[in-house]
Amino acid sequence: MIEYVMVTGVVMGLFIVMLLLVYANFVEAPVTTITYSAFTDIGNGLSTRIVDVYAIAPADGDITSSFDLPDEIGGRNYEIEISGDASGQTVDVSRDYILTHVAMAGIGATAHGKAGGNTTGSGVNRVSYDSKGYT
């Protein structure tokens, strides 16, 4: 009887350790990898939209493009921010410790760091241009 209880106790202890390791390695790691890839795709898409708006921007006037992003990635919200200066700008998509920086291709040198703003995935998002600028 004592042998049965000891063996069962050791097996239960190993089972608990395995449950903790399985979650970290087989659930959390793939979700992080997929989230990083999704954030990179979102950053590329937003960068493309900004470049497109800049490419057709009128010399005098304004233009707005509305679009929808996924509300959640991996069941959780995320944030987007345009950062940088005249030397180069990036679209930063982040949540907790997962962060991607996507270069804003094509307009970094000509826009002189004028693109800016932030948003989240929820709702309808907009990219706007005004020749007079925003205050």
C-alpha positions in Angstrom: 0.0 0.0 0.0 2.8 2.5 0.9 4.5 1.7 -2.4 1.3 2.4 -4.4 0.9 5.8 -2.6 4.5 6.8 -3.2 4.5 5.9 -6.9 1.2 7.6 -7.3 2.5 10.7 -5.6 5.7 10.8 -7.8 3.6 10.4 -10.9 1.2 13.1 -9.9 4.1 15.5 -9.2 5.6 14.8 -12.6 2.2 15.3 -14.2 1.8 18.7 -12.6 5.3 19.8 -13.8 4.4 18.6 -17.3 1.2 20.5 -17.3 3.1 23.7 -16.5 5.7 23.1 -19.2 3.2 22.1 -21.8 1.3 25.3 -21.5 4.4 27.5 -21.8 5.9 25.6 -24.7 2.9 24.4 -26.7 0.3 27.1 -26.2 2.0 30.4 -25.3 5.0 30.2 -27.6 3.0 29.6 -30.8 0.5 32.3 -29.9 3.4 34.8 -29.5 4.9 33.8 -32.8 1.6 34.1 -34.7 0.8 37.4 -32.9 4.2 38.8 -34.0 3.5 37.8 -37.6 0.0 39.4 -37.5 1.5 42.6 -36.0 4.0 42.7 -38.9 1.2 42.3 -41.4 -0.9 45.0 -39.8 2.1 47.4 -39.8 2.8 46.7 -43.4 -0.8 47.3 -44.4 -1.0 50.5 -42.4 2.3 51.7 -43.9 1.0 51.0 -47.4 -2.2 53.0 -46.7 -0.3 56.0 -45.4 2.0 55.9 -48.4 -1.0 55.6 -50.8 -2.7 58.6 -49.1 0.6 60.6 -49.3 1.0 59.7 -53.0 -2.4 61.0 -54.1 -2.5 63.9 -51.6 -3.6 67.2 -53.2 -1.4 70.3 -53.1 -4.2 72.2 -51.6 -6.9 70.4 -49.8 -7.4 67.3 -47.7 -8.0 63.5 -48.2 -9.2 60.8 -45.8 -9.1 57.0 -46.2 -11.1 54.8 -43.8 -10.3 51.2 -43.2 -10.9 48.4 -40.7 -8.3 46.5 -38.8 -8.9 43.2 -36.9 -10.4 44.1 -33.5 -8.3 41.5 -31.7 -5.3 39.4 -32.4 -5.1 36.2 -30.3 -8.2 37.2 -28.4 -6.6 40.5 -27.0 -6.4 44.1 -28.0 -3.3 45.9 -29.4 -2.1 49.4 -30.1 -0.6 51.1 -33.1 1.6 54.2 -33.1 3.5 56.1 -35.8 6.9 57.1 -34.4 10.1 58.5 -35.7 11.5 61.8 -37.1 12.9 63.2 -40.3 15.5 60.4 -40.5 12.8 57.7 -40.7 9.4 56.8 -39.4 8.0 53.4 -38.3 4.6 51.9 -37.7 4.8 50.3 -34.2 2.3 47.7 -33.3 2.4 46.4 -29.7 0.8 44.5 -26.9 2.5 43.7 -23.6 6.0 42.5 -24.5 5.3 41.8 -28.2 6.4 44.8 -30.4 7.0 45.2 -34.1 8.6 48.1 -35.9 7.7 48.4 -39.6 9.4 51.0 -41.7 7.2 53.5 -43.4 8.5 52.9 -46.9 8.6 55.6 -49.5 7.8 58.7 -47.6 10.2 58.8 -44.7 12.7 61.2 -46.5 10.0 63.3 -48.2 7.5 63.8 -45.5 10.2 64.9 -43.0 8.7 63.2 -40.0 5.3 64.8 -40.4 3.2 61.6 -40.2 2.0 60.8 -36.7 -0.8 59.4 -34.6 -2.0 56.3 -32.8 -5.0 54.0 -32.9 -6.2 50.6 -31.8 -7.7 47.7 -33.7 -11.3 48.4 -32.6 -13.6 50.4 -34.8 -13.1 52.0 -38.1 -9.7 53.7 -38.5 -8.7 56.6 -40.7 -5.6 58.0 -42.4 -6.0 61.7 -43.1 -3.9 64.3 -45.0 -4.5 68.1 -44.9 -2.2 70.4 -46.9 -2.6 73.1 -44.2 -1.4 70.6 -41.5 -3.0 69.6 -38.2 -2.6 71.4 -34.9 
